Amino acid sequence: MLPVNSEIEHGREKHQVTLVGMYFAKPLSFGKEQFTAGVRTTYPLWKVSGVWPDDNSHDVLIGERLATRLGEKTGNEITLADHQLKVSGILSTGSVEDDQVVAPLSLAQEILGKPGAVRRVFVSALTKPEDALARRDPKSLSGPMYDRWYCSPYPQSIAYQLMEAIPHSHAEQIRQVAQNEGAVLTRIEGLIFLITLAALLASALAVSAAMATAIFERRAEVGLMKALGAGKLAVASVFFAEATLLALTGGFVGFAAGSALAHQIGHSIFNSQISIQPVLLPVILAIAVIVTFAGSATAIRRAVGLDPVFALRGEL
């Protein structure tokens, strides 16, 4: 952003205003990745009555309070610092921008006469909530602890790396925003944890009901196996083997469906890429087997305890 003190002509009067140059939606590339930088991404709650200016145009936005004071509307032309500018929209932010003129960054640099100049750079980053390690001074850390702090997406570590990348700069977090985002992320994590526990419990109950139904329908087979001399371990191993096969199949299907759903949710809700690492697949399969065994244990215990005489006669 680049603020410029200037004058706006309204009739025969001139009013002192602050024109703030900024990016609105500027495409940038870094290697093979594409980004869109600008306030439309960084400040999604800003409201514009009209249309957003193009970053290469001479169109501007007028803050809501300033537009009311001057009687300006969308589509009007204003004279500011000897430049004829078109008002493409009225901006409402609930902050100081409501009393300012917001323009493309190149226009502010042109008015100031300093191409390439900026005053502040705002960065929007997905961060990790603060913990005890985040609050420590990096100068007091060494070895693995410093590497862990440096590689974790804490607001402090991101600011530290920005100062490393941009010489003679000072970076600091907007603490209120970072703390609010951290609190929201913590609550979302807690909610997802509770949903996961509920899903695992529901899965165990569903497996238990399905296994109980399967054993009831196959009680004659169980009775025949026991009548031929099969022990409890042999009978239980048959059902546990079937349960394992179903758990592995369900784990593969769930992993694929969950990865696709996570990608879609991340893109549509959080506007970010969420990728599930393949290393999690064995963990998912192990959890599926454990849940299946836990849900099947009671039903299989009843199966191995069946009396073959009553089972072959169709009685329990």
C-alpha positions as CSV (number, residue, x, y, z in Angstrom):
1,M,0.0,0.0,0.0
2,L,1.1,3.6,-0.7
3,P,-0.8,6.5,1.0
4,V,-0.5,9.9,-0.7
5,N,-1.8,13.2,0.7
6,S,-3.6,15.1,-2.0
7,E,-6.4,17.5,-2.9
8,I,-9.7,16.7,-4.5
9,E,-11.6,19.4,-6.4
10,H,-15.3,19.6,-5.7
11,G,-16.9,22.5,-7.5
12,R,-14.8,25.5,-6.6
13,E,-13.6,24.0,-3.3
14,K,-10.6,21.8,-2.7
15,H,-10.6,19.2,0.0
16,Q,-7.6,17.5,1.6
17,V,-7.9,13.8,1.2
18,T,-5.7,10.7,1.5
19,L,-5.4,8.6,-1.6
20,V,-4.3,5.0,-0.8
21,G,-2.8,3.0,-3.7
22,M,-3.1,-0.8,-3.4
23,Y,-3.5,-3.9,-5.4
24,F,-7.0,-5.1,-5.9
25,A,-6.6,-8.4,-7.7
26,K,-3.1,-8.7,-9.3
27,P,-2.1,-12.1,-10.7
28,L,1.4,-13.1,-9.7
29,S,3.5,-16.3,-10.3
30,F,6.2,-18.0,-8.3
31,G,7.7,-20.9,-10.1
32,K,4.8,-23.1,-11.2
33,E,2.4,-21.6,-8.7
34,Q,-0.1,-18.9,-9.5
35,F,-1.4,-16.3,-6.9
36,T,-3.8,-13.4,-6.9
37,A,-2.5,-10.7,-4.6
38,G,-4.6,-7.7,-3.4
39,V,-7.2,-6.5,-1.0
40,R,-10.0,-8.6,-2.6
41,T,-8.2,-11.6,-1.2
42,T,-6.7,-10.1,2.0
43,Y,-9.9,-8.2,3.0
44,P,-12.8,-10.3,1.8
45,L,-15.2,-8.4,4.1
46,W,-14.7,-5.1,2.3
47,K,-17.9,-4.1,0.4
48,V,-18.1,-2.2,-2.9
49,S,-21.2,-0.7,-4.3
50,G,-20.3,-0.7,-8.0
51,V,-17.4,-2.5,-9.5
52,W,-13.8,-3.0,-8.4
53,P,-11.2,-1.0,-10.4
54,D,-8.8,-2.7,-12.6
55,D,-5.2,-2.6,-11.3
56,N,-4.0,-1.0,-14.6
57,S,-6.8,1.6,-14.8
58,H,-7.3,5.2,-13.5
59,D,-10.6,4.2,-11.8
60,V,-10.9,4.7,-8.1
61,L,-13.1,3.8,-5.1
62,I,-14.4,6.5,-2.7
63,G,-14.9,5.7,0.9
64,E,-18.5,5.7,2.0
65,R,-18.3,8.7,4.4
66,L,-16.2,10.7,2.0
67,A,-18.6,10.1,-0.8
68,T,-21.5,11.2,1.4
69,R,-19.7,14.4,2.4
70,L,-18.8,15.3,-1.2
71,G,-22.0,14.0,-2.8
72,E,-20.1,11.7,-5.2
73,K,-21.7,8.6,-6.7
74,T,-20.6,5.7,-8.8
75,G,-19.9,6.7,-12.4
76,N,-18.9,10.3,-11.5
77,E,-15.6,11.8,-12.5
78,I,-13.4,13.6,-10.0
79,T,-10.3,15.7,-10.3
80,L,-7.5,14.7,-7.9
81,A,-4.0,16.1,-8.1
82,D,-4.6,17.3,-11.7
83,H,-5.8,13.8,-12.7
84,Q,-9.2,13.0,-14.1
85,L,-10.4,9.9,-12.3
86,K,-13.6,7.9,-12.6
87,V,-15.4,6.6,-9.5
88,S,-16.1,2.9,-10.2
89,G,-17.6,2.2,-6.8
90,I,-18.3,3.3,-3.2
91,L,-16.2,1.4,-0.6
92,S,-17.5,0.4,2.8
93,T,-15.0,-1.1,5.3
94,G,-16.1,0.3,8.7
95,S,-12.6,1.7,9.1
96,V,-10.4,4.7,8.0
97,E,-10.8,3.7,4.3
98,D,-14.3,5.1,4.5
99,D,-12.8,8.6,4.5
100,Q,-10.2,7.9,1.8
101,V,-9.9,7.5,-1.9
102,V,-8.6,4.0,-2.8
103,A,-6.8,3.7,-6.1
104,P,-4.6,1.2,-8.1
105,L,-1.1,1.2,-6.7
106,S,0.4,2.3,-10.1
107,L,-1.9,5.4,-10.0
108,A,-0.7,6.4,-6.5
109,Q,2.9,6.0,-7.6
110,E,2.3,8.2,-10.7
111,I,0.7,10.9,-8.6
112,L,3.5,10.8,-6.0
113,G,6.1,10.7,-8.8
114,K,7.9,7.6,-7.4
115,P,7.5,4.5,-9.6
116,G,7.8,1.3,-7.7
117,A,7.4,3.0,-4.2
118,V,5.3,1.3,-1.4
119,R,4.9,2.3,2.2
120,R,3.5,-0.9,3.7
121,V,3.0,-4.6,2.6
122,F,0.2,-6.6,4.1
123,V,0.5,-10.4,4.1
124,S,-2.3,-12.8,4.6
125,A,-1.1,-16.2,5.7
126,L,-2.5,-19.5,7.1
127,T,-0.9,-19.7,10.5
128,K,-0.7,-22.0,13.4
129,P,-2.1,-20.9,16.8
130,E,0.4,-19.8,19.3
131,D,1.8,-22.2,21.9
132,A,4.7,-22.1,24.4
133,L,7.3,-22.5,21.6
134,A,5.8,-19.7,19.5
135,R,6.3,-17.2,22.3
136,R,10.0,-18.0,22.8
137,D,12.7,-15.7,21.5
138,P,14.4,-17.4,18.5
139,K,17.8,-16.1,19.6
140,S,17.4,-18.3,22.7
141,L,16.8,-21.5,20.7
142,S,19.3,-23.7,19.1
143,G,19.5,-27.0,17.1
144,P,16.3,-28.9,16.6
145,M,14.2,-26.5,18.7
146,Y,15.2,-23.6,16.4
147,D,14.5,-25.6,13.3
148,R,11.0,-26.6,14.7
149,W,10.2,-22.9,15.5
150,Y,11.5,-21.7,12.1
151,C,9.6,-24.3,10.0
152,S,6.3,-23.9,11.9
153,P,3.8,-21.4,10.5
154,Y,3.7,-19.2,13.5
155,P,3.0,-15.5,12.9
156,Q,6.3,-14.7,14.6
157,S,8.3,-17.1,12.4
158,I,6.7,-15.8,9.2
159,A,7.5,-12.2,10.2
160,Y,11.1,-13.3,11.0
161,Q,11.5,-14.9,7.6
162,L,10.0,-11.8,5.8
163,M,12.6,-9.6,7.5
164,E,15.3,-12.1,6.3
165,A,14.0,-12.0,2.7
166,I,13.5,-8.2,2.5
167,P,16.6,-6.2,3.6
168,H,16.1,-3.2,5.9
169,S,12.5,-4.1,6.6
170,H,10.5,-4.5,9.8
171,A,7.7,-7.1,9.9
172,E,5.2,-7.6,12.7
173,Q,1.9,-9.4,13.1
174,I,-1.4,-7.7,13.4
175,R,-1.9,-9.3,16.7
176,Q,-5.7,-8.9,17.0
177,V,-6.3,-10.6,13.6
178,A,-3.8,-13.3,14.3
179,Q,-5.2,-14.1,17.7
180,N,-8.8,-14.2,16.4
181,E,-7.8,-16.5,13.5
182,G,-5.9,-18.7,16.0
183,A,-8.9,-19.0,18.2
184,V,-11.1,-19.8,15.3
185,L,-8.7,-22.5,14.1
186,T,-8.5,-24.0,17.6
187,R,-12.3,-24.2,17.9
188,I,-12.5,-25.8,14.4
189,E,-9.9,-28.4,15.4
190,G,-11.9,-29.2,18.5
191,L,-15.2,-29.5,16.5
192,I,-13.5,-31.8,13.9
193,F,-12.1,-33.9,16.7
194,L,-15.6,-34.4,18.3
195,I,-17.1,-35.1,14.8
196,T,-14.3,-37.7,14.3
197,L,-15.1,-39.4,17.6
198,A,-18.8,-39.5,16.8
199,A,-18.1,-40.9,13.4
200,L,-15.9,-43.7,14.8
201,L,-18.6,-44.6,17.4
202,A,-21.3,-44.7,14.8
203,S,-19.1,-46.9,12.6
204,A,-18.5,-49.3,15.4
205,L,-22.2,-49.6,16.2
206,A,-23.0,-50.1,12.5
207,V,-20.3,-52.8,12.2
208,S,-21.7,-54.5,15.4
209,A,-25.2,-54.5,14.0
210,A,-24.1,-55.8,10.6
211,M,-21.9,-58.6,12.1
212,A,-24.7,-59.6,14.5
213,T,-27.1,-59.9,11.5
214,A,-24.5,-61.9,9.5
215,I,-23.9,-64.4,12.3
216,F,-27.6,-64.8,12.9
217,E,-28.1,-65.7,9.2
218,R,-25.1,-68.1,9.2
219,R,-25.7,-69.8,12.6
220,A,-26.2,-73.1,10.8
221,E,-22.7,-72.8,9.3
222,V,-21.3,-72.0,12.7
223,G,-23.1,-75.0,14.2
224,L,-21.8,-77.3,11.4
225,M,-18.2,-76.1,11.9
226,K,-18.4,-76.8,15.6
227,A,-20.1,-80.1,15.1
228,L,-17.1,-81.1,12.8
229,G,-14.7,-80.3,15.5
230,A,-13.8,-76.6,14.9
231,G,-12.7,-74.8,18.1
232,K,-13.6,-71.4,19.2
233,L,-10.4,-69.9,17.7
234,A,-11.1,-71.3,14.3
235,V,-14.7,-70.0,14.3
236,A,-13.6,-66.6,15.5
237,S,-10.7,-66.4,12.9
238,V,-13.2,-66.9,10.0
239,F,-15.3,-63.9,11.1
240,F,-12.3,-61.8,12.0
241,A,-10.7,-62.5,8.6
242,E,-13.9,-61.3,6.9
243,A,-14.0,-58.3,9.1
244,T,-10.4,-57.4,8.2
245,L,-11.1,-57.7,4.5
246,L,-14.1,-55.4,4.8
247,A,-12.2,-53.0,7.0
248,L,-9.3,-52.7,4.4
249,T,-11.7,-52.3,1.6
250,G,-13.7,-49.6,3.5
251,G,-10.4,-47.9,4.5
252,F,-9.2,-47.6,0.9
253,V,-12.6,-46.3,-0.3
254,G,-12.9,-43.9,2.7
255,F,-9.3,-42.6,2.1
256,A,-10.0,-41.8,-1.5
257,A,-13.4,-40.2,-0.9
258,G,-12.1,-38.2,2.1
259,S,-9.1,-36.9,0.1
260,A,-11.5,-35.7,-2.7
261,L,-13.9,-34.2,-0.2
262,A,-11.1,-32.4,1.7
263,H,-9.7,-31.0,-1.5
264,Q,-13.2,-29.7,-2.5
265,I,-13.9,-28.2,0.9
266,G,-10.5,-26.5,1.0
267,H,-11.0,-24.9,-2.4
268,S,-14.7,-23.8,-1.9
269,I,-14.6,-22.7,1.7
270,F,-11.0,-21.8,2.7
271,N,-9.8,-20.9,-0.8
272,S,-6.7,-23.1,-0.3
273,Q,-5.3,-26.4,-1.4
274,I,-5.7,-29.2,1.1
275,S,-3.8,-32.4,0.2
276,I,-3.9,-35.6,2.1
277,Q,-0.4,-37.2,2.4
278,P,-0.2,-40.9,1.2
279,V,1.7,-41.7,4.4
280,L,-1.6,-41.4,6.2
281,L,-3.1,-44.4,4.3
282,P,-1.6,-47.1,6.7
283,V,-2.9,-45.1,9.7
284,I,-6.4,-44.9,8.2
285,L,-6.3,-48.7,7.4
286,A,-5.2,-49.5,11.0
287,I,-8.0,-47.3,12.5
288,A,-10.5,-49.0,10.2
289,V,-9.4,-52.5,11.3
290,I,-9.4,-51.5,15.0
291,V,-12.9,-50.0,14.7
292,T,-14.2,-53.1,12.9
293,F,-12.7,-55.5,15.4
294,A,-14.1,-53.4,18.3
295,G,-17.6,-53.4,16.7
296,S,-17.5,-57.1,15.8
297,A,-16.1,-58.5,19.1
298,T,-19.4,-58.9,20.9
299,A,-21.2,-60.5,18.0
300,I,-18.3,-62.9,17.3
301,R,-18.1,-63.8,21.0
302,R,-21.7,-64.9,20.8
303,A,-21.0,-66.9,17.6
304,V,-18.2,-68.9,19.2
305,G,-20.4,-69.7,22.2
306,L,-23.3,-71.2,20.1
307,D,-24.3,-74.7,20.9
308,P,-24.0,-76.7,17.6
309,V,-27.2,-78.7,18.5
310,F,-29.4,-75.7,18.8
311,A,-27.6,-73.9,15.9
312,L,-28.2,-76.8,13.5
313,R,-31.9,-76.9,14.5
314,G,-32.2,-73.1,13.8
315,E,-32.4,-72.1,17.5
316,L,-30.4,-69.7,19.4
